């Protein structure tokens, strides 16, 4: 089954920031690593970063993540949960392909904290 992911908007920045606020320091470290450092000037692979974020959120903010992803594809959560697992990868790829994904991730990281400070914020583990 193919799904169409809607364009990102301001509501999504807050939704993702809220979910990221629920993850542990170790999960945040994984995200920071995937984002790369400004000093290294490594080009961020949006799909890879999306998968790292998705993995962290699946573990630590599952219900919020399902609600957000269901909204992204215009389905109720109950219907979204019935979709085949490959749809998750398709959603991440579609999100990564959006023109404004880098700006979106930048806005989210500013709301959560700068990438360097993500490691020092709560919750801890």
C-alpha positions as CSV (number, residue, x, y, z in Angstrom):
1,X,0.0,0.0,0.0
2,X,1.3,3.4,-0.9
3,X,0.8,6.4,1.3
4,X,1.2,10.1,0.6
5,X,2.9,12.2,3.3
6,X,1.6,15.7,3.6
7,X,4.0,18.7,3.7
8,X,5.5,19.6,7.1
9,X,4.2,22.6,8.9
10,X,4.7,24.5,12.2
11,X,2.5,22.1,14.1
12,X,4.9,19.3,13.2
13,X,7.9,21.2,14.6
14,X,6.2,21.4,18.0
15,X,5.0,17.8,17.8
16,X,8.5,16.4,17.1
17,X,10.1,18.7,19.7
18,X,7.6,17.4,22.3
19,X,8.4,13.8,21.4
20,X,12.2,14.4,21.4
21,X,11.8,16.0,24.9
22,X,10.7,12.5,26.1
23,X,13.8,10.6,25.0
24,X,16.8,9.6,27.1
25,X,20.3,11.1,27.0
26,X,21.6,8.0,25.2
27,X,19.0,8.3,22.5
28,X,19.8,12.0,22.1
29,X,23.4,11.1,21.7
30,X,22.5,8.8,18.8
31,X,20.6,11.7,17.2
32,X,23.5,14.1,17.7
33,X,25.9,11.6,16.1
34,X,23.6,11.2,13.1
35,X,23.3,15.0,12.8
36,X,27.1,15.3,12.6
37,X,29.0,18.3,14.0
38,X,29.3,21.7,12.4
39,X,33.1,21.5,12.8
40,X,33.2,18.3,10.7
41,X,31.0,19.9,8.1
42,X,29.7,16.4,7.4
43,X,26.7,16.5,5.1
44,X,23.7,15.1,7.0
45,X,21.9,12.2,5.4
46,X,18.3,13.1,6.1
47,X,17.1,9.5,5.6
48,X,19.7,8.2,8.0
49,X,18.9,10.9,10.6
50,X,15.2,10.2,10.2
51,X,15.7,6.5,10.8
52,X,17.7,7.3,14.0
53,X,15.0,9.7,15.2
54,X,12.3,7.2,14.3
55,X,14.0,4.4,16.2
56,X,14.4,6.5,19.3
57,X,10.8,7.7,19.2
58,X,9.5,4.2,18.6
59,X,11.1,3.1,21.9
60,X,10.4,6.2,24.0
61,X,7.4,8.0,22.6
62,X,5.5,5.3,20.7
63,X,1.9,6.5,21.1
64,X,2.9,10.1,20.3
65,X,4.8,8.9,17.2
66,X,2.0,6.8,15.9
67,X,-0.4,9.7,16.3
68,X,1.9,12.1,14.5
69,X,2.7,9.6,11.7
70,X,-1.0,8.8,11.2
71,X,-1.7,12.6,11.0
72,X,1.1,12.9,8.4
73,X,-0.6,10.4,6.1
74,X,-4.1,11.5,6.9
75,X,-5.4,8.4,8.7
76,X,-6.8,7.7,12.1
77,X,-4.3,6.0,14.4
78,X,-6.4,2.7,14.4
79,X,-6.1,2.5,10.6
80,X,-2.4,3.6,10.6
81,X,-1.6,0.7,12.9
82,X,-2.9,-1.8,10.4
83,X,-0.6,-0.7,7.6
84,X,2.3,-2.9,6.6
85,X,5.7,-2.2,8.3
86,X,7.3,-1.1,5.0
87,X,5.1,2.0,5.1
88,X,7.3,3.4,8.0
89,X,10.3,3.4,5.7
90,X,8.3,4.9,2.9
91,X,7.2,7.7,5.2
92,X,10.7,8.5,6.4
93,X,11.9,8.5,2.8
94,X,9.1,10.9,1.8
95,X,9.9,13.2,4.7
96,X,13.6,13.2,3.9
97,X,12.8,14.1,0.3
98,X,10.8,17.2,1.3
99,X,12.6,20.4,0.3
100,X,12.3,22.0,3.7
101,X,13.4,19.0,5.8
102,X,16.7,20.6,6.8
103,X,15.0,23.8,8.0
104,X,12.4,21.6,9.8
105,X,15.1,19.7,11.7
106,X,16.9,22.9,12.5
107,X,13.7,24.4,14.0
108,X,13.1,21.3,16.0
109,X,16.6,21.2,17.4
110,X,16.3,24.9,18.3
111,X,13.2,24.1,20.3
112,X,14.7,21.1,22.0
113,X,18.1,22.8,22.4
114,X,21.2,23.1,20.2
115,X,22.6,19.7,19.2
116,X,25.6,20.1,21.5
117,X,23.3,20.7,24.5
118,X,20.9,17.9,23.7
119,X,23.1,15.5,25.6
120,X,22.9,17.5,28.8
121,X,19.1,17.9,29.0
122,X,16.6,15.6,30.8
123,X,15.3,12.9,30.9
124,X,18.4,10.9,32.0
125,X,19.5,7.4,31.4
